[in-house]
């Protein structure tokens, strides 16, 4: 740099457009700029680099659609999983079904096979607006896999909610997420969860949503919609299905 001038490599500078004989051509770049011009040029080059490679009309935009990760394990309770998933998708929420294991076909407690879209291993590192754990006898598989409790804890630590129904709140218990919180769960879990609010169909305490069982699956679905979208949207979906 000399005085008020800064020297730059000419090859890095865009040629300045000029008109001649009615046609647009490019003049050779200058080899020196004032400090002010250099700063302006850097800004323009950054803006040019940030432009999308698509025409404006087709430019992709950041999605504002809420996302939910649902983890399916062998022996999951079908009503507890499918009813909330159905409601969420009716409301426009993006729900991703991930199998706990490597096989994406997962069979529930009543023998109904559901085809998951991916595996937990493939999506565990991705952020979701909510993580949902259905219940059923297969909760033992969720508890046996340390990734699930760790994922639930990381979700809450990041300021994003988790939801669990039936026996699945046991996973939240394993993650330490029920300490000092109000919750409900299936009555058979009372030995490990002595403070179940048996009279509540859904309990929301901060970022933790819990529900009792298959008979309250719709209620949990409405609660998740209200949390992710709005109570008005939850009421709209409730009306759509004549609840």
N, C-alpha and C positions, 0 to 999 in steps of 0.2 A: 504494500500500500504506500503511495506517495502523495503527501498532502491530502487533498480532498478526493483523491482518485483511488480506485481499487482495481487492480488488474485481475482479469479472469481469463480462463481458457476460451478462446473464440469458438472452439468446437462445441462447447456446452451451451452456447447462446442460440436462441431461435433467431432465424433470419427475420428482419423487419419487412413487412409487406409494404410495397409501394406500387403505385399505378403508373403504367407507361403505355402509350398507344391504346388506352382504353382497356388494357388487360392487366390483371393482377400478377405481379412477379415479386421475387424476393431479393432484397439487397443483401450484400455481405454483412455479417454481424460486426459490430464494433468490437474493438479489443480492449476498450477501457470504459468504465462507467463511473459516475459519481456514486458515493456511498448511498445516497437516497435512491438512485436508479437501481443499484444492485439489490437493495432491500425490496424494492417493488418487483424486480424480476424474480427474486426468490419466491415471493408470495404468489406470483402468477404461475410459476412452475409447479408449486405445490398444489394449487387449485387445479391445474391441468392434469396432474398425476392422480388427483382424487376423483376426476370425472368418471362416471360409469361408462362401461364399454357398450352400453345398450342405448338405443334411442330413448328420449325422455318418456315417450308414451308407453314404452315397454320396460322401463327401468324397474328392477325388483326393489321392494321396500321392506323394511323391517316389519315382521309380523307382530301384531298386537293381540293375536288369539291366545288365550291362556292354554297352558299345556299341563296334562296330568299323566304321571307315570303310574300304571297299575301293574303290580307284580303278581303273577299267577304261579301257583305251585301245585303239585299233585295233591288232590284232596281238598281243593278250595271249595267253599260254599258257593254254588252257582248263583243263587238269588243275590247274595251279598256282593258278588262281583258284577254280574251282568246288569242288574237293575240300576245301580249308580252310573255304570258306563253308558247305558242307554240314555239316561237323563242328561248326562253331561254332553253327549254328542248331539242330542236334540237341541241343546242350548248353544251349540256352536263351539264347544270346547274341544281342543285336540287331545284325544286320549290315546296314549301309546300302551299297548299290551305287551309286556315283557315276561317271558318265562323265566323262572328261577334257574332252571337247568339249561343244558345245551339243546334239548329237544323243544321245538316251538309248539308242538301239539301237547296240550295239557288237559288231563282228565280230572273233573271235579268229583266231589264226594258221592254224587248221585249218578256217576257214570257218563255225564255229558262232557264231550271233548270240545275244547275251544282251541282255535288256532291263534296263537300269539303272533304278533308281527315281528318280534325281535327277541333277543335274550337280554337278561340283566347285564351280562358281561359286556354287551355291545353298547349299552346306553347309560351305564352307571355313572360315567363321568360327565354326562350332559345335564345341564340345569333344567329343572321342571318347576312350574309354578306350584305344583302340589304333588305329593307322593301318596298313593292310596294303597292300603293293604287290606284285602278281603280276609275273612276268617274261614272257619271250618277246621276239620281235623288236620288238614295240611299245614296249619300254623306251626306244627312241630318242625316242619322243613324250613320255614322262615327263621325260626329260632336257632336251628342248627347251622345256619349259614351266617357267619359274622358280617357279611357284606350288608345284610338288610338292616340290622340295628345301626351299623355305622352310617349307612345312607340316610336313615331316618334322623339321626343326630346331626349329621352334616346339613341336612335340609333345614332343620330348625335353627341351627347355628347361623345359617345364611339368611335367616329372616323369612323363610318360606314355610308354608303349613304342611302338615302331614295329617292323614285321616286313617283311622283303623276301626274295624268293626268286629263284633263277636269276640273271638279269642285273640285276634290280632293286636289288641292293646298290650298283650304280653310282650310283644316285640318292642313296643315303646317303653315298657317297663324295663326291659333288658338294656335299653339305650339310656336309661335314666331320665326319660322325658316326662314321666308321670309324677316325679317327686315334687310335692308342693302344688300339684295341679288337681283340679276337679276332673273326674272322668267317669265313664261307664263302660261296661263290657258284658259279655255273656256270664250268667250266674255261676257256671261251673268253674270260672277262673278265680273265684273269690278267695281261695286259699293263698294265692299269690297276689291278688289285688283286693285287699280287704276293705278298701274305701270306695267300692263301686257305688255309684248313685243309681240304684235299681229302678227308681221311678222315672228316670230321664231317658227319653228315646235317643236323643243326641245331646252331647255335652261339648261345648266349645270353650276352651280355656287358652287364651292366647293363640299360639300357632298350632295347637293340638286339638283335633276333632276326633271324638270317639262315639261309637254307637253300639247298641246292645246285640243285634243279631239279624237274622233273615227278615223278621217281621218289621224291622226299622230301617231296612235298606233304602227305601224310597226317601225316608226322612233325611238320611245321610246324604243322599244324592242332592236333595234340595239345598241342604246346608252348604255343600261344596259349590253349587252354582251360585248361591248368594255370596259366598266368600270370594269366588273368582270373578264374578260378573256383577250381580246386584240382587237384592231381595226381590225387586220387581221382575227380573228375569226368572227367578225361581218360581214366583207366583204365576208367571205366564206359562211355564212348562207344567206346573201343577194343574192349571186350568186345561191345557191341551190334552192331558191324559185323564181328565174327569176325576181327579183325585179329590 
